[in-house]
Amino acid sequence: MINAHAAMNDATHIDTHTDTQNVTRSDTHQRADALAGLAWLLLFQSMGEVLARGTSLGLPGPVIGMLLLLLALRFASVSRAVSQTARILLEHLSLLFVPVGVGVMTHLALISQYGVRMLVTLVVSTWIGLAVTALVLRGMLKADSR
Amino acid sequence: MTQFVELWVYLSATPLFGLTATLVVYVVARAAYQRAHHAPWANPVLWSVLVLAALLTLSGTPYPTYFSGAQFIHFLLGPAVVALALPLWQRRAELRSRIAPITVAALAGGAAAALSAFAVGKLLDLPSDVLRSLVPKSVTAPVAMGIAQQIGGIPALSAVFAVLTGLVGAVSAKYLFDALRISAPDVRGFSIGTIAHGIGAARAMQVHPDAGAYAGLALSLQVVLASLLMPLVFKWL
């Protein structure tokens, strides 16, 4: 990031000295924020795990953590610290599913026995779910706007 | 040659291998996805899973060895679920003004997906523990595992079903919506987030900003609704 900015400044022949310094400072500040953001997310997840175990809410720890964070986001200090890390995590959300997805290879016995039936079930129920959600939402939004 | 084999045997047993392989394969798959102009069939998760599974099978690397490295990526699913508070918070005004349609659609869609999976699976004579692992498949993988445990499914199998459901949704939703003449990006995004969770939402974010925002909101909402209601409902089935 610093290099990219510096290179850009060089290329456009602006007086790079003060500019590069500013970029460097704001960049370290941002990086510190990303770290603080991760600390906050892990803290909320940990609180969620403690509550999940200590109570009989029946909600998984990370979900309780999410609800706690939702309550805390009204405080500017929390939302400022969390937003960058959260954005990065959610931007690359699909990468996080790869390790579990590869786990499909451990169920080869089950797949060779029931593979086609499981796939049919998955596809049919996914389409039913998509269609029902979309039609219900569209219908209700139309009724609302009338 | 023997030196190379020894080196491979050493490297493939360290956590470094699983982590590196996952990241490198995913980065390449993502580049190919961009090249293919985000065509649904080029989904980077689908191809990463296929390539990595083939790689492990061909090299005879057991999954636990791979996972000892890949777990560092897997671990981030927890904080990512916590981070889902952000899309809810950012869209709170819309959520408030459309609370009834959104909640009813999320409940109806989530229930339709879970119950139809249970019914179709039962019709096709799938064993009970597989059926129960299918129920939470529209909820994002880490939460689906928790729900599966509570309702008598196999958590690891549920996680795989969740990823596969996300892929089916991400790859086919476009055609289904086109066929049903559903064109509003907010409705499309919300539906794909409700049913195809994070993988569907990731796709929606690339297609349209409104669709992406609604998918994120739907995904967060489904996580809360499903983990509250599914254990209650499926205890009785």
Contacts between the chains, C-beta under 8 A, distances in Angstrom:
chain1	res1	chain2	res2	distance
A	38	B	79	6.7
A	41	B	79	4.0
A	41	B	82	4.9
A	41	B	83	5.9
A	42	B	79	5.9
A	44	B	82	5.0
A	45	B	78	5.1
A	45	B	79	5.9
A	45	B	81	7.8
A	45	B	82	5.0
A	48	B	82	7.2
A	58	B	150	7.2
A	58	B	227	7.2
A	58	B	228	7.0
A	58	B	231	5.6
A	58	B	232	8.0
A	59	B	224	7.7
A	59	B	227	5.1
A	59	B	228	6.6
A	60	B	81	8.0
A	60	B	142	7.4
A	60	B	143	5.4
A	60	B	146	3.9
A	60	B	147	7.8
A	60	B	227	5.7
A	61	B	78	7.7
A	62	B	77	7.9
A	62	B	78	4.9
A	62	B	79	7.8
A	62	B	81	3.8
A	62	B	82	5.6
A	62	B	142	6.4
A	62	B	143	7.1
A	63	B	81	6.5
A	63	B	143	6.2
A	63	B	223	5.6
A	63	B	224	6.2
A	63	B	227	5.3
A	65	B	78	8.0
A	65	B	81	7.3
A	65	B	82	4.3
A	66	B	81	5.8
A	66	B	82	5.0
A	66	B	83	7.8
A	66	B	84	5.4
A	66	B	85	4.7
A	66	B	220	6.9
A	66	B	223	7.1
A	66	B	224	7.7
A	67	B	85	7.4
A	67	B	224	7.1
A	69	B	82	5.6
A	69	B	83	7.8
A	69	B	85	4.0
A	69	B	86	8.0
A	70	B	85	4.2
A	70	B	88	5.8
A	70	B	89	6.0
A	73	B	85	6.2
A	73	B	86	7.3
A	73	B	89	4.4
A	79	B	89	7.2
A	82	B	83	7.4
A	82	B	86	7.0
A	83	B	86	6.4
A	85	B	79	7.9
A	85	B	83	7.2
A	86	B	83	3.7
A	86	B	85	7.8
A	86	B	86	4.4
A	87	B	86	7.3
A	89	B	76	6.4
A	89	B	79	6.2
A	89	B	80	4.6
A	89	B	83	4.9
A	90	B	80	6.6
A	90	B	83	5.7
A	90	B	84	7.4
A	90	B	86	7.2
A	90	B	87	7.3
A	90	B	216	6.8
A	91	B	205	7.8
A	93	B	80	5.9
A	93	B	198	4.5
A	93	B	199	7.9
A	93	B	201	6.9
A	93	B	202	5.3
A	94	B	44	6.5
A	94	B	45	4.9
A	94	B	198	6.5
A	94	B	199	5.4
A	94	B	202	4.0
A	95	B	22	7.8
A	95	B	23	7.9
A	95	B	26	5.2
A	95	B	45	7.8
A	95	B	73	6.5
A	96	B	73	6.0
A	96	B	74	6.8
A	96	B	76	5.4
A	96	B	77	4.9
A	96	B	80	5.9
A	96	B	198	7.5
A	97	B	45	5.6
A	97	B	77	7.8
A	97	B	141	5.8
A	97	B	163	5.0
A	97	B	166	6.7
A	97	B	198	6.4
A	97	B	199	6.0
A	98	B	22	5.6
A	98	B	25	7.9
A	98	B	26	5.8
A	98	B	45	6.1
A	98	B	48	4.8
A	98	B	49	6.2
A	98	B	52	7.0
A	98	B	70	7.3
A	98	B	73	6.9
A	99	B	18	7.7
A	99	B	22	6.2
A	99	B	66	7.9
A	99	B	67	6.2
A	99	B	70	3.6
A	99	B	71	6.8
A	99	B	73	5.6
A	99	B	74	4.3
A	100	B	74	6.4
A	100	B	141	5.2
A	100	B	159	4.4
A	100	B	160	6.7
A	100	B	162	7.8
A	100	B	163	5.7
A	101	B	45	6.3
A	101	B	48	7.5
A	101	B	49	3.9
A	101	B	160	6.9
A	101	B	163	4.1
A	101	B	164	7.8
A	102	B	22	8.0
A	102	B	49	5.5
A	102	B	52	4.7
A	102	B	53	5.3
A	102	B	56	7.0
A	102	B	63	7.0
A	102	B	66	6.6
A	102	B	70	7.2
A	103	B	63	6.3
A	103	B	67	7.6
A	103	B	156	6.1
A	103	B	159	6.6
A	103	B	160	5.5
A	104	B	49	6.7
A	104	B	53	6.4
A	104	B	160	4.9
A	104	B	163	7.7
A	104	B	164	7.5
A	105	B	53	4.5
A	105	B	56	6.4
A	105	B	57	6.3
A	105	B	63	6.0
A	106	B	63	4.9
A	106	B	156	7.3
A	107	B	156	7.8
A	107	B	157	6.2
A	107	B	160	6.4
A	110	B	130	7.2
A	110	B	157	7.3
A	114	B	126	6.0
A	114	B	127	7.8
A	114	B	130	6.6
A	117	B	121	7.5
A	117	B	124	4.3
A	117	B	125	7.4
A	117	B	126	5.9
A	118	B	121	7.7
A	118	B	126	6.8
A	118	B	130	7.0
A	118	B	134	7.7
A	118	B	161	7.8
A	119	B	164	8.0
A	120	B	120	7.1
A	120	B	124	6.6
A	121	B	117	5.7
A	121	B	120	4.6
A	121	B	121	4.5
A	121	B	124	6.3
A	121	B	126	6.9
A	121	B	134	6.2
A	122	B	117	7.3
A	122	B	134	7.4
A	122	B	137	6.9
A	122	B	161	6.7
A	122	B	164	5.7
A	122	B	165	5.8
A	122	B	168	5.8
A	123	B	168	5.5
A	123	B	172	7.6
A	124	B	116	6.7
A	124	B	120	5.2
A	125	B	113	5.4
A	125	B	114	7.8
A	125	B	116	4.2
A	125	B	117	3.7
A	125	B	120	5.9
A	125	B	134	7.6
A	125	B	137	7.7
A	126	B	113	6.7
A	126	B	138	7.6
A	126	B	165	5.4
A	126	B	168	4.7
A	126	B	169	5.4
A	126	B	172	7.6
A	126	B	195	5.9
A	126	B	196	7.0
A	127	B	172	7.3
A	127	B	176	5.8
A	128	B	112	5.3
A	128	B	113	6.6
A	128	B	116	4.4
A	129	B	109	5.3
A	129	B	110	7.3
A	129	B	112	5.1
A	129	B	113	2.9
A	129	B	116	7.0
A	129	B	138	5.9
A	129	B	194	7.2
A	129	B	195	4.0
A	130	B	109	7.5
A	130	B	169	6.5
A	130	B	173	5.7
A	130	B	176	5.7
A	130	B	177	7.6
A	130	B	191	5.2
A	130	B	192	6.9
A	130	B	195	4.9
A	130	B	196	7.5
A	131	B	176	6.6
A	131	B	180	6.2
A	132	B	108	5.5
A	132	B	109	5.0
A	132	B	112	3.9
A	132	B	113	7.7
A	133	B	105	5.3
A	133	B	106	7.2
A	133	B	108	6.7
A	133	B	109	2.8
A	133	B	110	7.9
A	133	B	112	7.5
A	133	B	190	6.8
A	133	B	191	4.0
A	133	B	194	4.7
A	133	B	195	6.1
A	133	B	218	7.9
A	134	B	109	7.9
A	134	B	177	6.5
A	134	B	180	6.7
A	134	B	182	4.8
A	134	B	187	5.4
A	134	B	188	6.9
A	134	B	190	7.8
A	134	B	191	4.1
A	135	B	180	7.2
A	135	B	182	7.6
A	136	B	101	8.0
A	136	B	104	6.2
A	136	B	105	4.5
A	136	B	108	4.5
A	136	B	109	6.7
A	137	B	101	5.8
A	137	B	102	7.2
A	137	B	105	3.7
A	137	B	109	8.0
A	137	B	187	5.2
A	137	B	190	5.8
A	137	B	191	6.8
A	138	B	182	6.3
A	138	B	184	7.0
A	138	B	187	5.2
A	140	B	100	6.9
A	140	B	101	3.6
A	140	B	104	5.9
A	140	B	105	6.5
A	141	B	98	7.2
A	141	B	101	5.2
A	141	B	187	7.2
A	144	B	98	7.3
A	144	B	100	7.4
A	144	B	101	5.9
